[in-house]
Amino acid sequence: MGTVGNFLTIVVMRSERFAGSPSSYLLIVLAISDSVAILSQPFNKLFFIDLVGTDIRALHDINCKLYIMIRRLSKMTSSWTVVGLCIERFIAVWFPLKAKLLITKRSVSAFTLSVVAIIITYTGIWSYASKVVNGKCNPDVYNYTDPRERTKFGIMLQGGTAIYSNVPTVLLMILTTLIIIKLFQHRRKRRSLTQRPSSTSDQGGKITAMLIGIVIAYVILILPITVLHNTAYQKRVKAFTETSSGFSLFTEVVQLMEQLNYCLNFFLYIMTSRQFRETLFQILSSKCHCKRTTQVELPTDSKRTRY
């Protein structure tokens, strides 16, 4: 369902109504990174391994490193794309006269490429700890008894969690708070000047409401996975292959919460954006119309051919 929703988001963002907006590029990147995170998840599940007959990730250390890098890249890119959306809304609310100058396709592309380049570099260096052990791909293989190895991995882990969740969460909380404060100030000014609500301000409020929903979902659903990695490090166990019942259950729950984060955005768009709903309905209805037209015309053509 999440992958279908992300695909429909990309289709909507590529429509004429949204194609000219720089933020549509960020939403496309978010949909792609979320889809990669969703599609890569089954590879570390036992039911999928049993279905395929082997753990594809564990065929070689290179497979393991590549899988972990792709998964980390998709998740970290998703986090920073949400930050990019929040920055875009912050500029639009606080500096409306400069928004079109600052928020352009070029600036959005530069931001996205910079983020991806930094993440690829970091995850590439961090991949030294991704190895196959006892037929299983693990992202946290190092000598737990060696203080140097433990300190080295601890530094990489803290850096990784900072890029993935800690820094984005702080930025999102600060920027979202400032956006809400500014919107309340605008609303007070409008009320003092006129009793009529502005359609433009209402639309901006809905966009902000959508962003706030994304931020809240991100904070609630992503932070637990960060806690998992840090807990595993403190306990000196492997995060995803620890067999103790309590820790294994905790791992399953936080992974499910993380996956929900990558599936929810499409539904948030539908609930908060009238333009998104209208465009999606137009696209789906036009596809259905084309199908019906084809089904009606084909028998007619065949009858003409016979006679």
C-alpha positions as CSV (number, residue, x, y, z in Angstrom):
1,M,0.0,0.0,0.0
2,G,2.8,2.4,0.9
3,T,4.6,1.8,-2.4
4,V,1.4,2.3,-4.4
5,G,0.7,5.5,-2.5
6,N,4.3,6.8,-3.2
7,F,3.9,5.9,-6.9
8,L,0.6,7.9,-7.1
9,T,2.3,10.8,-5.3
10,I,5.0,10.8,-8.0
11,V,2.3,10.7,-10.8
12,V,0.5,13.7,-9.1
13,M,3.6,15.7,-8.6
14,R,4.6,15.3,-12.3
15,S,1.2,16.6,-13.5
16,E,0.8,20.0,-15.0
17,R,-0.7,21.4,-11.8
18,F,2.3,20.6,-9.6
19,A,5.2,20.3,-12.1
20,G,6.2,24.0,-11.9
21,S,6.6,24.0,-8.1
22,P,10.1,23.4,-6.7
23,S,8.6,21.6,-3.7
24,S,7.2,19.0,-6.0
25,Y,10.7,17.8,-6.6
26,L,11.2,17.3,-2.9
27,L,8.0,15.4,-2.7
28,I,9.1,13.2,-5.6
29,V,12.5,12.5,-3.9
30,L,10.6,11.8,-0.6
31,A,8.3,9.3,-2.4
32,I,11.2,7.5,-4.1
33,S,13.4,7.3,-0.9
34,D,10.3,6.0,1.1
35,S,9.6,3.4,-1.6
36,V,13.2,2.1,-1.5
37,A,13.0,1.9,2.3
38,I,9.8,-0.1,2.0
39,L,10.9,-2.4,-0.7
40,S,14.3,-3.2,1.0
41,Q,12.7,-4.1,4.3
42,P,11.5,-7.7,3.4
43,F,15.1,-8.8,2.7
44,N,15.9,-8.9,6.4
45,K,12.7,-10.8,7.3
46,L,12.7,-14.6,7.9
47,F,9.6,-15.2,5.9
48,F,11.1,-13.7,2.8
49,I,14.4,-15.6,3.3
50,D,12.4,-18.8,3.6
51,L,10.4,-17.9,0.5
52,V,13.5,-17.2,-1.6
53,G,15.4,-20.1,-0.1
54,T,18.5,-18.0,0.8
55,D,19.5,-14.7,2.3
56,I,20.4,-12.7,-0.8
57,R,22.2,-10.2,1.3
58,A,24.5,-12.9,2.8
59,L,25.8,-14.3,-0.4
60,H,28.9,-12.2,0.0
61,D,30.2,-9.3,2.2
62,I,29.8,-7.0,-0.9
63,N,26.1,-7.9,-1.1
64,C,25.7,-7.1,2.6
65,K,27.6,-3.8,2.4
66,L,25.6,-2.7,-0.7
67,Y,22.3,-3.6,0.9
68,I,23.0,-1.7,4.1
69,M,24.3,1.3,2.2
70,I,21.2,1.5,0.0
71,R,18.9,1.1,3.0
72,R,20.7,3.7,5.0
73,L,20.8,6.1,2.0
74,S,17.0,5.8,1.4
75,K,16.2,6.4,5.1
76,M,18.6,9.3,5.6
77,T,17.5,10.9,2.3
78,S,13.9,10.6,3.4
79,S,14.7,12.4,6.7
80,W,16.5,15.3,5.1
81,T,13.9,15.6,2.4
82,V,11.4,16.3,5.1
83,V,13.8,18.9,6.5
84,G,14.0,20.4,3.0
85,L,10.2,20.7,2.9
86,C,10.2,22.3,6.3
87,I,12.8,24.8,5.3
88,E,10.8,25.6,2.1
89,R,7.7,26.2,4.2
90,F,9.7,28.3,6.8
91,I,11.0,30.6,4.0
92,A,7.5,30.9,2.4
93,V,5.9,31.9,5.8
94,W,8.6,34.1,7.2
95,F,10.0,35.6,4.0
96,P,7.1,35.5,1.5
97,L,8.6,38.3,-0.7
98,K,11.9,36.4,-1.1
99,A,10.4,32.9,-1.3
100,K,10.4,32.8,-5.1
101,L,14.0,34.0,-5.3
102,L,15.3,31.6,-2.7
103,I,13.2,28.5,-3.5
104,T,13.9,27.5,-7.0
105,K,14.4,24.3,-8.9
106,R,18.1,24.9,-8.9
107,S,18.4,25.5,-5.1
108,V,16.2,22.4,-4.5
109,S,18.3,20.3,-6.8
110,A,21.5,21.6,-5.2
111,F,20.2,20.8,-1.7
112,T,19.1,17.3,-2.8
113,L,22.4,16.4,-4.5
114,S,24.4,17.7,-1.6
115,V,22.4,15.6,0.9
116,V,22.8,12.5,-1.2
117,A,26.5,13.0,-1.8
118,I,27.2,13.5,2.0
119,I,25.1,10.4,2.9
120,I,26.7,8.2,0.3
121,T,30.2,9.2,1.5
122,Y,29.3,8.6,5.2
123,T,27.5,5.3,4.7
124,G,30.3,4.1,2.4
125,I,32.8,4.7,5.2
126,W,30.5,3.2,7.8
127,S,30.0,0.0,5.7
128,Y,33.3,-1.4,7.1
129,A,31.2,-2.9,9.9
130,S,28.6,-4.5,7.5
131,K,29.6,-8.1,7.2
132,V,28.2,-11.6,6.9
133,V,28.4,-13.6,10.1
134,N,27.0,-17.2,10.4
135,G,25.1,-16.8,7.1
136,K,23.4,-13.5,8.2
137,C,24.1,-9.9,7.0
138,N,24.8,-7.7,10.0
139,P,25.4,-3.9,10.0
140,D,27.3,-3.9,13.3
141,V,30.1,-6.4,13.2
142,Y,33.2,-5.4,15.2
143,N,35.3,-6.7,18.1
144,Y,33.1,-5.9,21.1
145,T,36.1,-6.5,23.5
146,D,38.5,-4.2,21.7
147,P,38.1,-0.7,23.2
148,R,39.4,0.9,20.0
149,E,37.0,-1.0,17.8
150,R,34.1,-0.2,20.1
151,T,35.0,3.5,20.3
152,K,35.3,3.6,16.5
153,F,32.0,2.0,15.9
154,G,30.4,4.1,18.6
155,I,31.5,7.3,16.8
156,M,30.1,6.1,13.5
157,L,26.9,5.0,15.1
158,Q,26.4,8.4,16.8
159,G,27.2,10.2,13.6
160,G,24.8,7.9,11.7
161,T,21.9,8.4,14.1
162,A,22.6,12.2,14.1
163,I,22.3,12.3,10.3
164,Y,19.3,10.0,10.3
165,S,17.1,11.2,13.2
166,N,18.7,13.4,15.9
167,V,19.7,16.5,13.8
168,P,16.6,16.3,11.5
169,T,14.3,16.0,14.6
170,V,15.8,19.1,16.3
171,L,15.6,21.1,13.0
172,L,12.1,20.0,12.4
173,M,10.9,20.9,15.9
174,I,12.5,24.4,15.8
175,L,11.4,25.3,12.2
176,T,7.8,23.9,12.8
177,T,7.5,25.9,16.0
178,L,8.6,29.1,14.2
179,I,6.2,28.4,11.4
180,I,3.3,28.0,13.8
181,I,4.2,31.2,15.7
182,K,4.3,33.2,12.4
183,L,1.0,31.8,11.2
184,F,-0.7,32.8,14.5
185,Q,0.8,36.3,14.0
186,H,-0.6,36.5,10.5
187,R,-4.0,35.3,11.6
188,R,-4.2,38.0,14.3
189,K,-3.3,40.7,11.8
190,R,-5.9,39.5,9.4
191,R,-8.6,39.4,12.1
192,S,-7.8,43.0,13.1
193,L,-8.0,44.2,9.5
194,T,-10.9,42.2,8.1
195,Q,-13.4,39.5,9.0
196,R,-13.1,37.7,5.7
197,P,-10.7,34.8,5.6
198,S,-8.2,34.8,2.7
199,S,-8.3,31.8,0.4
200,T,-4.5,32.1,-0.1
201,S,-3.8,32.0,3.6
202,D,-6.2,29.1,4.0
203,Q,-4.3,27.1,1.4
204,G,-1.0,28.0,3.1
205,G,-2.4,26.9,6.4
206,K,-3.5,23.5,4.8
207,I,0.0,23.0,3.4
208,T,1.5,23.8,6.8
209,A,-1.0,21.4,8.4
210,M,0.2,18.7,6.1
211,L,3.8,19.4,7.0
212,I,3.1,19.4,10.7
213,G,1.4,16.0,10.2
214,I,4.5,14.7,8.5
215,V,6.8,16.1,11.2
216,I,4.7,14.6,14.0
217,A,4.6,11.2,12.3
218,Y,8.4,11.4,11.7
219,V,9.2,12.1,15.3
220,I,6.9,9.5,16.8
221,L,7.8,6.7,14.3
222,I,11.5,7.2,13.7
223,L,13.0,8.0,17.1
224,P,12.4,4.4,18.4
225,I,14.7,2.9,15.8
226,T,17.4,5.3,17.0
227,V,16.8,4.0,20.5
228,L,17.1,0.5,19.3
229,H,20.6,1.0,17.7
230,N,21.9,2.8,20.7
231,T,20.5,0.2,23.1
232,A,22.1,-2.6,21.1
233,Y,25.4,-0.7,21.2
234,Q,25.2,-0.3,25.0
235,K,24.3,-4.0,25.5
236,R,27.0,-5.1,23.1
237,V,24.6,-7.1,21.0
238,K,23.7,-7.1,17.3
239,A,20.6,-5.0,16.7
240,F,18.8,-7.3,14.2
241,T,20.0,-10.8,15.0
242,E,19.8,-10.7,18.8
243,T,17.7,-13.8,19.8
244,S,16.5,-12.8,23.3
245,S,12.7,-12.6,23.3
246,G,12.4,-9.1,24.8
247,F,14.9,-7.5,22.5
248,S,13.6,-9.4,19.5
249,L,10.1,-8.2,20.1
250,F,11.3,-4.6,20.6
251,T,13.1,-4.8,17.3
252,E,10.0,-6.0,15.4
253,V,7.9,-3.3,16.9
254,V,10.2,-0.4,16.1
255,Q,10.8,-1.7,12.6
256,L,7.1,-1.8,12.0
257,M,6.8,1.8,13.3
258,E,9.6,2.9,11.0
259,Q,7.9,1.3,8.0
260,L,4.6,3.1,8.8
261,N,6.5,6.4,8.6
262,Y,7.3,5.6,4.9
263,C,3.7,4.7,4.1
264,L,1.7,7.5,5.7
265,N,2.7,10.6,3.7
266,F,0.4,9.8,0.8
267,F,-2.6,9.6,3.1
268,L,-1.6,12.9,4.8
269,Y,-1.5,14.6,1.4
270,I,-5.0,13.3,0.7
271,M,-6.4,14.5,4.0
272,T,-4.8,18.0,4.0
273,S,-4.5,19.1,0.3
274,R,-7.6,19.7,-1.8
275,Q,-5.4,20.3,-4.9
276,F,-3.7,16.9,-4.4
277,R,-7.1,15.2,-4.1
278,E,-8.5,16.9,-7.2
279,T,-5.5,16.1,-9.3
280,L,-5.4,12.5,-8.2
281,F,-9.1,12.1,-9.0
282,Q,-8.7,13.6,-12.4
283,I,-5.8,11.3,-13.2
284,L,-7.6,8.1,-12.0
285,S,-10.9,9.1,-13.7
286,S,-9.1,9.8,-17.0
287,K,-7.4,6.4,-16.8
288,C,-10.8,4.7,-16.1
289,H,-12.3,6.6,-19.0
290,C,-9.6,5.5,-21.4
291,K,-10.1,1.9,-20.3
292,R,-13.9,2.1,-20.9
293,T,-13.4,3.7,-24.3
294,T,-11.0,1.0,-25.4
295,Q,-13.4,-1.8,-24.2
296,V,-16.3,-0.3,-26.0
297,E,-14.5,0.4,-29.3
298,L,-12.7,-3.0,-29.6
299,P,-15.9,-5.1,-30.1
300,T,-17.2,-2.5,-32.6
301,D,-14.1,-2.7,-34.7
302,S,-14.2,-6.5,-34.7
303,K,-17.8,-6.5,-35.8
304,R,-17.0,-4.2,-38.7
305,T,-14.1,-6.5,-39.7
306,R,-16.4,-9.5,-39.8
307,Y,-19.0,-7.9,-42.0
